[in-house]
Amino acid sequence: MDFALSDDLLAIRKVARDFAQNEIAPTVDADDKAHRFRKDIVDKMGELGFLGCPVPEQYGGSEMGYLAWVVIAEQIARVHSSMRLPFNMQMGPALTLLRYGTEEQKRKYVPGLASGEKMGCFAITEPNAGSDVASMRTTAIKDGDFYVLNGGKTWISNAQVADLALVYAYTDPGTKVKGMSAFIVEMNTPGISVAPIEEKLGTWAAPTGEIIFENCRIPKDALIGKEGDGFKICMNQLNDTRLGCAAGALGVAQACVDAAIEYANQREQFGQPIGKFSTIQDMIAEMVVETEAARMLVYRAAWLKDQNQPSALETSMGKYFAAEAANHCADKAVKIFGAYGYSEEYAVARYYRDAKSYQIVEGSSAIQKMIIGQDALGYRKANR
Ligand SMILES: Cc1cc2nc3c(=O)[nH]c(=O)nc-3n(C[C@H](O)[C@H](O)[C@H](O)COP(=O)(O)OP(=O)(O)OC[C@H]3O[C@@H](n4cnc5c(N)ncnc54)[C@H](O)[C@@H]3O)c2cc1C
């Protein structure tokens, strides 16, 4: 979709591609197999302004916009899906503070998140509350100048490396949704403990963990927006971070296309490159088309955000389609590689593992289809 990218965006894409190939690719296999989180790479991405593209310069961002953010995240995920996660973990809290925070909160936290100096995370999911966000049980009860947090979050990316967390909890536990509030929480606050989730299917180099709050007293000015705004804030945060996920899925899909084409041209069976077989061409054609279609949807959603236009529906479409494309492409790439796709010798096994998370996180594919279907049927408009 180069026709839609300006010269500036093409140049940004080249910088991101070169960065990923020079700084991430040389150690990607070793880092992934060692489950090694590379904070030094996060710092470099922060220095280059990659993480803070949608953040105004006055708050430490590079102000390059959402489309640039997506183009960069895609190139990073194309090399290592785990290293795409910081785009969401930094921007989930930062963009939420920019939208709903006080001037003091913005100045205090956003520059560190945009630069990568302060690692961020967002904590929505609980053991019994996944897709059904409103069923969360964590509470934040007002006590003088403090809120007291109690509860447990799980599957939180960056839990064990985060300095700051965007936390959702009930300030009024009796009332569904309307009693939910959002907080910016410093992770060194007493009463917070973290336990890593070590064994997972993919994204091995991206930390994941549980966060437990036990009588954790956070200052009352940690509240973002007003009490009761939490559910609305959460849905708006997901509209941003869903886009980052969609870009990651797109990068994985493209990586599968790249690997499959190279392998099909080089691997010979029956005296010719396997790419000469129509079944292989068929698979590669489907991979190429799905990846291109995903790119159009994802870039359009980012472009809408840059125009300050409603984008929730388009973001859901992009996230759904890109996540499915990444999985279809990874599945086909493994088939094209045969036994070598099943081995750890080539990267396609990693793409296959990493692709899966995109169908689950930030609203599963089923949830995106629910949003899109209900909008189409007129039951509940996504762009309200
Ligand atoms: C690698 C990874 C990183 C993550 N990072 C974070 C993070 O940083 N912060 C955070 O808060 N969470 C994070 N999560 C959690 C993630 O957001 C949840 O896993 C996700 O919301 C789905 O919730 P669940 O796993 O409880 O599945 P469930 O909600 O229990 O869903 C199980 C199945 O039921 C389907 N389903 C559920 N409801 C419906 C419905 N209404 N209609 C149709 N089908 C439905 C789902 O699509 C799914 O197939 C992460 C998860 C993973 C795997």
Ligand as a Chemical Component Dictionary entry (heavy atoms), coordinates in Angstrom:
data_LIG
# 
_chem_comp.id                   LIG 
_chem_comp.type                 NON-POLYMER 
_chem_comp.pdbx_formal_charge   0 
_chem_comp.three_letter_code    LIG 
# 
loop_
_chem_comp_atom.comp_id 
_chem_comp_atom.atom_id 
_chem_comp_atom.alt_atom_id 
_chem_comp_atom.type_symbol 
_chem_comp_atom.charge 
_chem_comp_atom.model_Cartn_x 
_chem_comp_atom.model_Cartn_y 
_chem_comp_atom.model_Cartn_z 
_chem_comp_atom.pdbx_ordinal 
LIG C1  C1  C 0 0.271   -13.091 25.820 1  
LIG C2  C2  C 0 -0.834  -12.374 26.501 2  
LIG C3  C3  C 0 -0.657  -11.074 26.946 3  
LIG C4  C4  C 0 -1.687  -10.410 27.614 4  
LIG N1  N1  N 0 -1.462  -9.122  28.078 5  
LIG C5  C5  C 0 -2.444  -8.510  28.806 6  
LIG C6  C6  C 0 -2.208  -7.213  29.386 7  
LIG O1  O1  O 0 -1.133  -6.622  29.216 8  
LIG N2  N2  N 0 -3.190  -6.665  30.144 9  
LIG C7  C7  C 0 -4.388  -7.277  30.363 10 
LIG O2  O2  O 0 -5.218  -6.729  31.061 11 
LIG N3  N3  N 0 -4.646  -8.509  29.807 12 
LIG C8  C8  C 0 -3.689  -9.129  29.047 13 
LIG N4  N4  N 0 -3.921  -10.370 28.501 14 
LIG C9  C9  C 0 -5.212  -11.023 28.746 15 
LIG C10 C10 C 0 -6.124  -10.945 27.529 16 
LIG O3  O3  O 0 -6.559  -9.632  27.333 17 
LIG C11 C11 C 0 -7.282  -11.925 27.778 18 
LIG O4  O4  O 0 -6.720  -13.220 27.683 19 
LIG C12 C12 C 0 -8.408  -11.750 26.769 20 
LIG O5  O5  O 0 -9.131  -10.584 27.051 21 
LIG C13 C13 C 0 -9.364  -12.942 26.734 22 
LIG O6  O6  O 0 -9.779  -13.254 28.026 23 
LIG P1  P1  P 0 -9.685  -14.759 28.573 24 
LIG O7  O7  O 0 -8.328  -15.255 28.255 25 
LIG O8  O8  O 0 -10.111 -14.754 29.982 26 
LIG O9  O9  O 0 -10.689 -15.563 27.689 27 
LIG P2  P2  P 0 -12.270 -15.676 27.892 28 
LIG O10 O10 O 0 -12.875 -14.330 27.973 29 
LIG O11 O11 O 0 -12.576 -16.639 28.987 30 
LIG O12 O12 O 0 -12.688 -16.320 26.499 31 
LIG C14 C14 C 0 -12.561 -17.716 26.241 32 
LIG C15 C15 C 0 -13.169 -17.977 24.879 33 
LIG O13 O13 O 0 -14.550 -17.583 24.868 34 
LIG C16 C16 C 0 -14.775 -16.643 23.836 35 
LIG N5  N5  N 0 -15.761 -15.653 24.269 36 
LIG C17 C17 C 0 -15.795 -14.957 25.434 37 
LIG N6  N6  N 0 -16.826 -14.119 25.458 38 
LIG C18 C18 C 0 -17.497 -14.267 24.287 39 
LIG C19 C19 C 0 -18.627 -13.663 23.688 40 
LIG N7  N7  N 0 -19.335 -12.707 24.315 41 
LIG N8  N8  N 0 -18.997 -14.056 22.446 42 
LIG C20 C20 C 0 -18.310 -15.021 21.802 43 
LIG N9  N9  N 0 -17.213 -15.636 22.301 44 
LIG C21 C21 C 0 -16.802 -15.251 23.526 45 
LIG C22 C22 C 0 -13.424 -16.007 23.563 46 
LIG O14 O14 O 0 -13.341 -15.474 22.239 47 
LIG C23 C23 C 0 -12.503 -17.188 23.771 48 
LIG O15 O15 O 0 -12.475 -17.942 22.576 49 
LIG C24 C24 C 0 -2.923  -11.049 27.816 50 
LIG C25 C25 C 0 -3.120  -12.363 27.337 51 
LIG C26 C26 C 0 -2.088  -13.020 26.691 52 
LIG C27 C27 C 0 -2.322  -14.405 26.187 53 
# 
loop_
_chem_comp_bond.comp_id 
_chem_comp_bond.atom_id_1 
_chem_comp_bond.atom_id_2 
_chem_comp_bond.value_order 
_chem_comp_bond.pdbx_ordinal 
LIG C1  C2  SING 1  
LIG C2  C3  SING 2  
LIG C2  C26 DOUB 3  
LIG C3  C4  DOUB 4  
LIG C4  N1  SING 5  
LIG C4  C24 SING 6  
LIG N1  C5  DOUB 7  
LIG C5  C6  SING 8  
LIG C5  C8  SING 9  
LIG C6  O1  DOUB 10 
LIG C6  N2  SING 11 
LIG N2  C7  SING 12 
LIG C7  O2  DOUB 13 
LIG C7  N3  SING 14 
LIG N3  C8  DOUB 15 
LIG C8  N4  SING 16 
LIG N4  C9  SING 17 
LIG N4  C24 SING 18 
LIG C9  C10 SING 19 
LIG C10 O3  SING 20 
LIG C10 C11 SING 21 
LIG C11 O4  SING 22 
LIG C11 C12 SING 23 
LIG C12 O5  SING 24 
LIG C12 C13 SING 25 
LIG C13 O6  SING 26 
LIG O6  P1  SING 27 
LIG P1  O7  DOUB 28 
LIG P1  O8  SING 29 
LIG P1  O9  SING 30 
LIG O9  P2  SING 31 
LIG P2  O10 DOUB 32 
LIG P2  O11 SING 33 
LIG P2  O12 SING 34 
LIG O12 C14 SING 35 
LIG C14 C15 SING 36 
LIG C15 O13 SING 37 
LIG C15 C23 SING 38 
LIG O13 C16 SING 39 
LIG C16 N5  SING 40 
LIG C16 C22 SING 41 
LIG N5  C17 SING 42 
LIG N5  C21 SING 43 
LIG C17 N6  DOUB 44 
LIG N6  C18 SING 45 
LIG C18 C19 SING 46 
LIG C18 C21 DOUB 47 
LIG C19 N7  SING 48 
LIG C19 N8  DOUB 49 
LIG N8  C20 SING 50 
LIG C20 N9  DOUB 51 
LIG N9  C21 SING 52 
LIG C22 O14 SING 53 
LIG C22 C23 SING 54 
LIG C23 O15 SING 55 
LIG C24 C25 DOUB 56 
LIG C25 C26 SING 57 
LIG C26 C27 SING 58 
# 
